[in-house]
Amino acid sequence: MTDRAKTNAAAPAPTSDRGRGGGQNGGTDEFAHVPSPRTRHPLLALAAAALAFFLVWHVRQELRYALSSAEPLDLGEARVTFSPRTTMTGLDNRYVRVRGTPDRESGLEVDTKGSWTFSQFFRVLGTGDRLFVHRRESPLPPARAEDDVFEGRLVRFGELPFEDAVRAYFAAHVAASHFFALDDLRAALGAARGGALALRDRAGDP
């Protein structure tokens, strides 16, 4: 035998008069004074997208280099890879390693920041002025100073921020010495017959 529980009549669900003219706040909506958000003009969004695209395009080379391999690409001997008779493609903006003899006679000490922070800038012999090295380490560790192996980012000369200053200085003040083999000099003089000499020095430069 079971005893049924006594229940009261169904009570009405509680209701709120807030926002409908009733309630404890005198019938006012507390969020009524909050303005609705304003939508941005489509031209503003288009201008922001164009600016972002311009910035990405401007630093595209930096992004490509940052995402490239951290292992240097070995280019071997500079006098062979960067010979005037060799055509190179696809090597710019790469992290590379190259071996060569620096032209210490006409090297420069460059202060690119205007803060007495000097770096070395010199050409590599045997490349026909096609390869220059900007060595930023200062002071240079003795082990690296004795080893003519260079690692770094390969960029075009025209992309250097101090290109014009270096060109003007080399044209006005730098005179490189050339050493020729005696047999090659005699052969060139005989072939020239009073005209221009077609001769390369011992380093391979014209």
Disulfide bonds with the S-S distance in Angstrom:
none
